[in-house]
Amino acid sequence: MARVFLFFLVLCFVLYMAGMAESTVARHSKPTDFIQASCRATRYPALCVQCLSQYASAIKRSDRQLAQTA
């Protein structure tokens, strides 16, 4: 029983740290990083980045704002 509890505790800690690392990266990345990552899925990623980068301050990291701007 103690092993199961210890395993659960370690699992929760690892998941917590992974979430913290992801949110830290998201807060400190440039607005254009989100646009570049989103444009990778398009047929013309360079053109996508070129066109949307000028609106990076409006898009920030919002999927909805990205779609409306595009």
C-alpha positions in Angstrom: 0.0 0.0 0.0 2.8 2.4 0.8 4.4 1.7 -2.6 1.2 2.6 -4.4 0.9 5.8 -2.4 4.6 6.7 -3.1 4.1 5.9 -6.8 1.0 8.2 -6.9 2.8 11.0 -5.1 5.8 10.8 -7.5 3.5 10.7 -10.5 1.6 13.8 -9.3 4.9 15.6 -8.7 6.1 14.8 -12.2 2.9 15.9 -13.8 2.9 19.1 -11.8 6.5 20.0 -12.8 5.7 19.3 -16.5 2.8 21.7 -16.3 4.9 24.3 -14.7 7.6 24.0 -17.3 5.1 24.3 -20.1 3.4 27.4 -18.6 6.8 29.0 -18.0 7.8 28.5 -21.6 4.4 29.8 -22.8 4.7 33.0 -20.7 8.3 33.8 -21.8 8.1 33.0 -25.5 7.7 35.6 -28.1 4.3 36.2 -29.7 5.7 35.2 -33.1 6.7 31.7 -31.7 3.0 30.9 -31.4 2.4 32.0 -35.0 5.3 30.0 -36.3 4.2 26.9 -34.4 0.7 27.3 -35.8 1.8 27.9 -39.3 3.8 24.7 -39.5 0.6 22.8 -40.2 -0.2 24.9 -43.3 0.7 24.3 -46.9 2.9 27.4 -47.1 4.3 28.0 -43.6 6.7 30.8 -44.5 4.0 32.8 -46.2 1.7 32.2 -43.2 4.3 33.5 -40.8 5.1 36.4 -43.0 1.4 37.5 -43.3 0.4 36.9 -39.7 3.6 38.2 -37.9 2.6 41.8 -38.3 -0.5 41.0 -36.2 1.4 39.2 -33.4 0.6 41.7 -30.8 -3.2 41.2 -31.4 -2.9 37.4 -31.8 -0.7 36.8 -28.7 -1.2 33.1 -28.0 -4.9 32.8 -28.8 -6.2 30.2 -31.2 -9.4 32.2 -31.7 -7.6 35.5 -32.4 -5.3 33.7 -34.8 -8.2 32.3 -36.7 -10.0 35.6 -36.8 -6.9 37.4 -38.0 -6.2 34.9 -40.7 
